[in-house]
Amino acid sequence: MIKKKPDKLSLDTSSFRRLREEGYIYIDKTRWLYRMIEEGTAYFFSRPRRFGKSLTVSILHELFKGNRKLFNGLWIYDKWEFEKYPVVVFDFNEIPSSSPEKLESNLFFVVNKYLEDNDIKASKPKDVALIFKELLLNLYSKYNKKITILIDEYDKPIIDHLGLNEERLKIAEENRDILRNFFGVLKGQEVVNVVNFTFVTGVSRFAKVSIFSEWNNLIDITMNREYADFLGYTEEEIEKYFDDYLEIFCGGKGFDRKQCMEMIRYWYNGYRFSLESDKKVYSPISLMYCLKEGEFKNYWFKTATPTFLVNLLRQMDYYIPKLEDIKITENLLDAFDIKNIRIEPLLFQSGYLTIKAIEDDIIFLAYPNQEVKKSFSEILMQYLFETTPDTFYLAGKLGKALKQEDFEGIKIYIDSIFASIPYPLYGEKNKPNEAYFHTIIYLSLSLIGYNAKSELLTALGRLDMAIEFKNKVYIIEFKCNQNADKAIKQIKEKGYIDNWRGRGKKIILCGINFDTEKKGIGEINFR
């Protein structure tokens, strides 16, 4: 019997119509949409890029347009009436906003297009917010049906200008003010009476308060436990919808299904979005590319480089190893003013960090998976230290030396990595210190996939670094312009090795003293 060819993977489209009409896999998320519509009228929902937000907007568009046939076989099919409503969509992926003038002009264009398409003669005032209001009131008057409003990537006109310079920051602020004025129309009672449903989505929550602050009935479900697995794929969904692809992928790798899922989980799972639910989801785009290409690679990062985040980290002189173990409160995970952005919540909202644990109202953030840790480390090395391909080659050599306990090689390759960083990055302003050397070693090991943990808390202090292998662990303490013996002594006195006793692993103590004049290792000792 010839096995049916599996449906296609949706790597390049967020059109629900195209998915359904052209034979793509669609993971049925319609029960969440039904719940939203039944329980409220206006929602805000943020998720990282490429997590299915635009597809969700497309599905809602087809639902409110009454296109019943597209939903055949889905959960919502026999529960929705498929009545046709006027729908207005603002997709800020398609609305240029390089300047306040362009943003306002393009909003005028979008609104005027809806007026023309619906043959509505409006007074066309000069204020873009007023013409938007006229559009909504006239649509209701013409069709005697309440309007659905869908807003996709609402924060793009702001985020595109962050982390660059003062001029671009001013553009971000002016764009924010335009959006606040424009969407302020939606909170007025006259408009509320003619709108039946509104859905706003984007990457960040920090702009939400400043743009929609007075919109009292807008419900934020971003971290709601009931929507923890609304977007992203659960393991159960992967097993159900991608079974044929998994069979081919696992067979090609020579893995059984259990081993295969363990590797996929290690690379692409781990995103937790709710404090009240421990449900974790996979990156959709990464999973599908992995199954298509047959390789464990960094796919999510290839769709966009987080330049503005790297720039913010550089401006703040952020201690990069801290990204493995950030502690924050729930209040600090919420919104911030453009001029007062905390990098930790922005990294969380953007998907570069996720919730790892909650303890006594303290939230622990860390990388969600291997793909994000490896890719972000690579980008940070390139952008913060202007490294070359030589650096990555040397990092691989360092990893091999650590694995083989080649102590002389460890020193040689660490020094070679520092030597590969362009000289102008030093100077008085960027004079190397312990944090500088620590960060480079940490990123070097992270980008080659080694299990390097920094700033590990113990009963008597913090261990600088531990590098763990199956049969051994390196316990490392760094010093700067001191001596390596002092570092070894600190490891022993502080009991840093206690966490690894009794695990059946060889414990190697390593003290490294950096010499800022030499811009490398002054002394390294092993015990």
Secondary structure as the mmCIF struct_conf table of DSSP 4:
data_model
#
loop_
_struct_conf.conf_type_id
_struct_conf.id
_struct_conf.beg_label_comp_id
_struct_conf.beg_label_asym_id
_struct_conf.beg_label_seq_id
_struct_conf.end_label_comp_id
_struct_conf.end_label_asym_id
_struct_conf.end_label_seq_id
HELX_LH_PP_P HELX_LH_PP_P1 ILE A 2 ASP A 7
STRN STRN1 LYS A 8 LYS A 8
HELX_LH_PP_P HELX_LH_PP_P2 LEU A 9 LEU A 9
BEND BEND1 LEU A 11 ASP A 12
HELX_RH_AL_P HELX_RH_AL_P1 PHE A 16 GLU A 21
TURN_TY1_P TURN_TY1_P1 GLU A 22 GLY A 23
STRN STRN2 TYR A 24 TYR A 24
HELX_RH_AL_P HELX_RH_AL_P2 THR A 30 GLU A 39
BEND BEND2 THR A 41 THR A 41
STRN STRN3 ALA A 42 SER A 46
TURN_TY1_P TURN_TY1_P2 ARG A 49 ARG A 50
BEND BEND3 PHE A 51 GLY A 52
HELX_RH_AL_P HELX_RH_AL_P3 LYS A 53 PHE A 64
TURN_TY1_P TURN_TY1_P3 LYS A 65 GLY A 66
HELX_RH_3T_P HELX_RH_3T_P1 ARG A 68 PHE A 71
TURN_TY1_P TURN_TY1_P4 ASN A 72 GLY A 73
BEND BEND4 LEU A 74 LEU A 74
TURN_TY1_P TURN_TY1_P5 TRP A 75 LYS A 79
STRN STRN4 VAL A 87 ASP A 91
TURN_TY1_P TURN_TY1_P6 PHE A 92 ASN A 93
BEND BEND5 GLU A 94 ILE A 95
BEND BEND6 SER A 98 SER A 99
HELX_RH_AL_P HELX_RH_AL_P4 PRO A 100 ASP A 117
TURN_TY1_P TURN_TY1_P7 ASN A 118 ASP A 119
BEND BEND7 LYS A 126 ASP A 127
HELX_RH_AL_P HELX_RH_AL_P5 VAL A 128 TYR A 143
BEND BEND8 ASN A 144 LYS A 145
HELX_LH_PP_P HELX_LH_PP_P3 LYS A 146 LYS A 146
STRN STRN5 ILE A 147 ASP A 152
BEND BEND9 GLU A 153 GLU A 153
TURN_TY1_P TURN_TY1_P8 TYR A 154 ASP A 155
HELX_RH_AL_P HELX_RH_AL_P6 LYS A 156 ILE A 159
TURN_TY1_P TURN_TY1_P9 ASP A 160 GLY A 163
BEND BEND10 LEU A 164 LEU A 164
HELX_RH_AL_P HELX_RH_AL_P7 GLU A 166 PHE A 183
HELX_RH_3T_P HELX_RH_3T_P2 GLY A 184 LYS A 187
BEND BEND11 GLY A 188 GLY A 188
HELX_RH_AL_P HELX_RH_AL_P8 GLN A 189 VAL A 192
TURN_TY1_P TURN_TY1_P10 ASN A 193 VAL A 194
STRN STRN6 VAL A 195 GLY A 202
BEND BEND12 VAL A 203 VAL A 203
BEND BEND13 ARG A 205 ARG A 205
HELX_RH_AL_P HELX_RH_AL_P9 PHE A 206 PHE A 212
TURN_TY1_P TURN_TY1_P11 SER A 213 GLU A 214
TURN_TY1_P TURN_TY1_P12 ASN A 216 ASN A 217
STRN STRN7 ILE A 219 ASP A 220
TURN_TY1_P TURN_TY1_P13 THR A 222 MET A 223
HELX_RH_3T_P HELX_RH_3T_P3 ARG A 225 TYR A 227
TURN_TY1_P TURN_TY1_P14 ALA A 228 ASP A 229
BEND BEND14 PHE A 230 GLY A 232
STRN STRN8 TYR A 233 TYR A 233
HELX_RH_AL_P HELX_RH_AL_P10 GLU A 235 TYR A 241
BEND BEND15 PHE A 242 PHE A 242
HELX_RH_AL_P HELX_RH_AL_P11 ASP A 243 LYS A 253
TURN_TY1_P TURN_TY1_P15 GLY A 254 GLY A 254
HELX_RH_AL_P HELX_RH_AL_P12 ARG A 257 TYR A 268
STRN STRN9 TYR A 271 TYR A 271
BEND BEND16 LEU A 275 GLU A 276
STRN STRN10 VAL A 281 TYR A 282
HELX_RH_AL_P HELX_RH_AL_P13 PRO A 284 GLU A 293
TURN_TY1_P TURN_TY1_P16 GLY A 294 GLY A 294
BEND BEND17 GLU A 295 GLU A 295
TURN_TY1_P TURN_TY1_P17 TRP A 300 TRP A 300
HELX_RH_3T_P HELX_RH_3T_P4 PHE A 301 THR A 303
HELX_RH_AL_P HELX_RH_AL_P14 THR A 307 GLN A 315
TURN_TY1_P TURN_TY1_P18 MET A 316 ASP A 317
HELX_RH_3T_P HELX_RH_3T_P5 ILE A 320 GLU A 324
BEND BEND18 ASP A 325 ASP A 325
STRN STRN11 ILE A 326 ILE A 328
TURN_TY1_P TURN_TY1_P19 GLU A 330 GLU A 330
HELX_RH_3T_P HELX_RH_3T_P6 ASN A 331 LEU A 333
BEND BEND19 ASP A 334 ASP A 334
HELX_RH_3T_P HELX_RH_3T_P7 ILE A 338 ASN A 340
HELX_RH_AL_P HELX_RH_AL_P15 ILE A 343 SER A 350
TURN_TY1_P TURN_TY1_P20 GLY A 351 GLY A 351
BEND BEND20 TYR A 352 LEU A 353
STRN STRN12 THR A 354 GLU A 359
TURN_TY1_P TURN_TY1_P21 ASP A 360 ASP A 361
STRN STRN13 ILE A 362 ALA A 366
BEND BEND21 PRO A 368 ASN A 369
HELX_RH_AL_P HELX_RH_AL_P16 GLN A 370 PHE A 385
HELX_RH_AL_P HELX_RH_AL_P17 PRO A 389 LYS A 403
TURN_TY1_P TURN_TY1_P22 GLN A 404 GLU A 405
HELX_RH_AL_P HELX_RH_AL_P18 PHE A 407 ALA A 419
TURN_TY1_P TURN_TY1_P23 SER A 420 SER A 420
BEND BEND22 ILE A 421 ILE A 421
HELX_RH_3T_P HELX_RH_3T_P8 TYR A 423 LEU A 425
TURN_TY1_P TURN_TY1_P24 GLY A 427 ASN A 430
HELX_RH_AL_P HELX_RH_AL_P19 GLU A 434 LEU A 447
TURN_TY1_P TURN_TY1_P25 ILE A 448 GLY A 449
STRN STRN14 ALA A 452 THR A 458
TURN_TY1_P TURN_TY1_P26 ALA A 459 LEU A 460
STRN STRN15 GLY A 461 GLU A 468
BEND BEND23 LYS A 470 ASN A 471
STRN STRN16 LYS A 472 CYS A 480
BEND BEND24 ASN A 481 GLN A 482
HELX_RH_AL_P HELX_RH_AL_P20 ALA A 484 GLU A 493
TURN_TY1_P TURN_TY1_P27 LYS A 494 GLY A 495
HELX_RH_3T_P HELX_RH_3T_P9 TYR A 496 TRP A 500
TURN_TY1_P TURN_TY1_P28 ARG A 501 GLY A 502
BEND BEND25 ARG A 503 GLY A 504
STRN STRN17 LYS A 506 ASP A 515
TURN_TY1_P TURN_TY1_P29 THR A 516 LYS A 519
STRN STRN18 GLY A 520 PHE A 526
#
